[in-house]
Amino acid sequence: MIKVENLEKSFGRLNVLQSITLSIETGKITAIVGPNGSGKTTLIKCILGLVKADKGSLYVGDHLLNGDWSYRKDIGYMPQIARFPDNLTVKEVFHLVKDLRGTSHASDEELITGFYLEKEFDKKVRTLSGGTKQKLSAAIAFLFGPPVLILDEPTAGLDPISSSHLKDKIINEKANGKTIILTSHIMSEIQELSDRIIFLLEGKIFFDGSVDDVLGTAKETTLERAIAQMMKGNGK
């Protein structure tokens, strides 16, 4: 479980996170969504320890974030845009992350096989298409079987077959009891995968509930239209 208590973060005069309190459950897929500038990226960076909050507390499992970054070994992170050393081959990238992690546990290489990344092993990163880089990023996020997965726009740039394969993997990891945070601008994807939606707006929690809650409140059949209707009703 991830627990956030009264989290605040400002950049100069801009209040990016305003007293955010929430709990992200184990064995669930929680979507954190909102328009650009809503604070979702800053919240995720706080969880990852890439941004230090001004106030409040943040727990990953039983670990209170206080400057000790050892908890990161329990997180698999797939950024929206992954960057790897251009001069390395795909195979060398996998060796590099394994050496950095230094774990003796068996790797979860299901996505390597499912994405046919073995065929790309000898190619330099600089020669890869955007979609193949996305596959590489996804495979690395799941590689060490982390209990927490943070997936930022995971299917962006993927072809339909690869996208479906990744979604199946995400659903399977949920069934295995993982804590999963998902962000996406594709509302149909959020509707398909998520158990819960946390919608941020101007640094505050605008809505927190299930997909059915959102649809029922707005009396719509699609999540995209439901959220648009709710924001119109709030004068946004």
C-alpha positions in Angstrom: 0.0 0.0 0.0 1.1 3.6 -0.7 -0.2 6.2 1.8 -0.1 9.9 1.3 -0.9 12.3 4.1 -1.4 16.1 3.7 1.2 16.3 0.9 2.1 19.8 -0.3 4.5 20.9 -2.9 5.1 24.4 -4.4 7.5 25.6 -7.1 7.9 29.3 -6.2 4.4 30.8 -6.0 2.8 27.9 -7.9 1.1 25.5 -5.5 1.3 22.2 -7.4 0.0 19.9 -4.7 -2.4 21.2 -2.0 -2.8 18.9 1.0 -3.2 15.7 -0.9 -4.3 12.7 1.3 -5.0 9.3 -0.2 -4.2 5.6 0.1 -3.4 3.4 -2.9 -4.5 -0.2 -2.2 -2.6 -3.4 -2.9 -4.1 -5.7 -5.5 -5.8 -2.8 -7.3 -5.1 -0.7 -10.3 -5.4 3.0 -9.4 -5.4 5.6 -12.2 -4.1 9.0 -11.4 -5.5 11.4 -14.1 -6.0 15.0 -14.7 -5.3 17.8 -17.2 -1.8 19.1 -17.8 -0.6 21.0 -14.8 -3.0 19.2 -12.4 -0.1 17.9 -10.2 -0.2 14.2 -11.2 3.4 14.1 -12.4 4.7 15.9 -9.3 2.8 13.4 -7.1 4.3 10.4 -8.9 7.8 12.0 -8.7 7.2 12.4 -4.9 6.4 8.7 -4.6 9.6 7.9 -6.6 11.7 10.2 -4.5 12.6 12.4 -7.4 10.8 15.4 -5.9 10.8 16.2 -2.1 7.5 17.4 -0.8 7.4 20.6 1.3 5.0 19.2 3.8 3.2 15.9 4.7 4.2 12.3 4.8 4.5 9.5 2.2 4.7 5.8 2.9 5.5 3.1 0.4 4.6 -0.1 2.3 5.9 0.4 5.8 8.7 2.7 4.6 8.4 6.4 5.5 10.1 8.4 2.8 12.8 10.3 4.6 15.9 10.4 2.3 16.6 6.6 2.4 16.0 5.4 -1.2 16.3 1.7 -0.6 12.6 1.3 -1.0 13.0 2.0 -4.7 14.0 -1.6 -5.3 10.3 -2.5 -4.7 9.1 -0.2 -7.5 9.0 -0.9 -11.2 8.7 2.4 -13.1 7.8 2.9 -16.7 8.2 6.6 -17.6 6.2 8.2 -20.4 9.4 8.7 -22.4 12.2 6.3 -21.6 15.8 7.3 -22.2 18.6 4.8 -22.5 22.3 5.2 -23.6 22.2 5.5 -27.4 25.4 3.6 -27.9 24.3 0.4 -26.0 22.5 -2.5 -27.6 19.2 -3.7 -26.3 21.0 -6.7 -24.8 23.5 -4.5 -23.1 20.7 -2.3 -21.6 19.2 -5.4 -20.0 22.6 -6.4 -18.6 23.2 -2.9 -17.3 20.0 -2.7 -15.3 20.5 -6.2 -13.9 24.0 -5.3 -12.8 22.7 -2.0 -11.2 20.0 -3.9 -9.4 22.4 -6.6 -8.3 19.7 -9.1 -7.5 20.1 -12.9 -7.5 16.3 -13.5 -8.1 15.1 -14.9 -11.3 14.0 -12.2 -13.8 10.4 -11.9 -15.1 11.2 -12.0 -18.9 7.6 -12.6 -20.1 7.4 -9.2 -21.9 10.8 -9.8 -23.5 9.4 -12.9 -25.1 6.0 -11.5 -25.7 7.3 -8.4 -27.5 9.9 -10.5 -29.4 12.7 -8.3 -28.1 15.2 -11.1 -28.5 15.2 -10.1 -32.2 16.3 -6.6 -31.2 19.1 -7.6 -28.8 22.0 -6.7 -31.1 20.5 -3.3 -32.2 21.8 -0.1 -30.8 19.2 1.9 -28.9 19.6 4.9 -31.2 18.3 2.8 -34.1 15.1 1.7 -32.4 11.7 3.0 -33.2 9.7 4.8 -30.6 7.4 1.7 -30.2 10.4 -0.6 -29.6 11.9 1.7 -27.0 8.5 1.6 -25.3 8.6 -2.2 -25.3 12.1 -2.1 -23.8 10.9 0.3 -21.1 7.9 -1.9 -20.2 10.0 -5.1 -20.1 12.5 -3.4 -17.6 9.6 -2.1 -15.4 8.4 -5.7 -14.9 11.8 -7.4 -15.0 12.4 -7.7 -11.3 8.9 -8.6 -10.2 8.4 -5.5 -8.0 5.5 -5.3 -5.6 4.7 -1.8 -6.8 4.3 -0.8 -10.5 4.1 2.8 -11.7 3.2 3.0 -15.3 3.1 6.4 -17.1 1.2 6.3 -20.4 2.3 2.6 -20.8 0.7 1.9 -24.2 1.7 5.1 -25.9 3.3 4.3 -29.3 2.5 0.6 -29.1 0.8 -1.3 -31.9 -2.6 -3.0 -31.0 -1.1 -6.4 -30.5 1.7 -5.2 -28.2 -0.8 -2.9 -26.4 -3.1 -5.8 -25.7 -0.2 -8.0 -24.5 0.9 -5.3 -22.1 -2.6 -4.8 -20.8 -2.9 -8.5 -20.1 0.3 -8.4 -18.2 -0.9 -5.5 -16.1 -4.1 -7.3 -15.3 -2.2 -10.5 -14.4 0.1 -8.6 -12.1 -2.9 -7.1 -10.4 -4.2 -10.7 -9.8 -0.9 -11.5 -8.3 -1.5 -8.8 -5.6 0.7 -6.0 -7.0 0.1 -2.3 -6.2 -0.3 -0.6 -9.6 -0.5 3.1 -10.4 -1.5 4.0 -14.0 -1.6 7.3 -15.7 -3.0 7.8 -19.2 -4.7 10.4 -21.4 -6.6 7.6 -23.1 -9.8 7.4 -21.1 -10.9 4.2 -22.7 -7.7 2.6 -21.4 -8.4 3.9 -17.9 -12.0 2.6 -18.1 -10.8 -0.8 -19.2 -8.0 -1.4 -16.7 -8.7 0.7 -13.5 -10.5 -0.2 -10.3 -10.2 3.3 -9.0 -9.7 6.8 -10.4 -8.1 9.7 -8.6 -8.7 12.8 -10.6 -6.5 15.8 -9.8 -7.3 19.3 -10.7 -5.2 22.4 -9.8 -3.3 20.4 -7.2 -6.3 19.0 -5.4 -8.3 15.8 -5.5 -11.3 16.6 -7.7 -12.7 13.1 -7.6 -11.8 9.8 -6.0 -13.9 6.7 -6.7 -14.5 3.7 -9.0 -15.1 3.9 -12.7 -18.8 3.0 -12.1 -19.0 5.9 -9.6 -17.8 8.3 -12.2 -20.2 7.0 -14.9 -23.1 6.9 -12.5 -22.5 10.4 -11.2 -22.3 11.9 -14.6 -25.0 9.6 -16.1 -22.7 8.8 -19.1 -21.5 5.5 -20.6 -17.9 6.4 -21.4 -15.3 7.7 -19.0 -14.1 10.5 -21.3 -17.6 12.0 -21.5 -18.3 11.4 -17.8 -15.2 13.4 -16.7 -15.9 16.1 -19.2 -19.5 16.4 -17.9 -18.3 16.5 -14.2 -15.8 19.2 -15.0 -18.4 21.3 -16.8 -20.6 21.0 -13.8 -17.8 22.3 -11.6 -17.3 25.3 -13.9 -14.0 24.0 -15.3 
